[in-house]
Amino acid sequence: MPDDHWPTLTADGASGFVCPRCGGALWERDERGSVSFACRIGDRFTEAEMWIAHSVARNRALLSAARALAEHAALARRLAESAERRGDTAVAERLHEEAREEDSLYVQVRAMTEGLSEHDLDERT
């Protein structure tokens, strides 16, 4: 590791944010009014780079949440059909309700991702 790798084991300079690349803690440094961020493994960001990388990570998380909600609703429906075939109507109804709840959440999350482009999912652009 280079000698100038400034994150240390102390809490001094802790930013309160996580690295958008690795998820580790970020340290913050203010050098003559210009803030920069770095994590323990060496990911470094200027203020602008941090904003872009954090936005990309948020956008990816929203899309991942939308996919998880859609899959969970589909699984609940499939399991509900299986419960119905077994004659377990109480379980089937609960699973159908779960699917409806997941569908509602999916719509909300998906609305937050409307208008995202490939550019919004790639910090290099």
FENURLIN-V553307 format. One record per pair of residues at least 6 apart in sequence whose ideal C-beta (glycine too) atoms are under 7 Angstrom apart, sorted by the first residue. I is the first residue (numbers start at 1). GAP is how many residues later the second one is. D is the distance in Angstrom with one decimal. If there is no record, write none. Layout:
I_GAP_D, I_GAP_D
This chain:
5_37_6.3, 6_21_6.8, 6_23_6.5, 6_32_6.3, 7_20_4.4, 7_31_5.4, 7_32_6.5, 7_33_5.1, 13_14_4.4, 13_15_5.5, 13_16_6.2, 14_11_6.5, 14_13_6.2, 15_11_4.4, 15_12_6.2, 15_13_3.8, 15_22_5.9, 17_9_4.8, 18_6_6.5, 18_7_6.5, 18_8_6.3, 19_7_5.3, 19_20_3.8, 19_24_5.1, 20_33_4.1, 20_34_4.9, 20_36_6.9, 20_37_3.9, 21_22_4.8, 21_32_6.7, 22_17_6.0, 22_19_5.9, 22_21_6.1, 24_15_4.4, 24_16_5.2, 24_17_6.4, 25_14_6.5, 25_15_6.7, 26_11_4.6, 26_12_6.8, 26_13_5.3, 27_10_6.9, 27_11_5.6, 28_7_6.1, 28_9_5.6, 29_7_5.2, 35_12_5.1, 36_8_6.6, 36_9_6.6, 36_10_5.7, 37_7_7.0, 37_8_4.5, 37_13_5.1, 38_6_4.6, 45_8_6.1, 52_71_5.3, 53_70_4.7, 56_64_6.9, 56_65_6.1, 56_66_6.6, 56_67_4.4, 59_57_5.6, 59_61_5.0, 59_62_5.6, 60_61_6.0, 62_47_6.0, 62_50_5.4, 62_51_5.0, 63_50_5.8, 65_44_5.1, 66_40_5.9, 66_43_4.7, 66_44_5.0, 66_47_6.3, 69_33_5.0, 69_36_5.2, 69_37_4.1, 69_40_6.2, 70_36_5.4, 72_30_4.9, 73_26_4.5, 73_29_3.7, 73_30_5.2, 73_33_6.6, 76_19_4.6, 76_22_4.5, 76_23_4.0, 76_26_6.5, 77_22_4.9, 79_16_5.2, 80_12_4.6, 80_15_3.6, 80_16_5.0, 80_19_6.9, 83_8_4.2, 83_9_3.9, 83_12_6.3, 84_8_4.5, 119_6_4.8
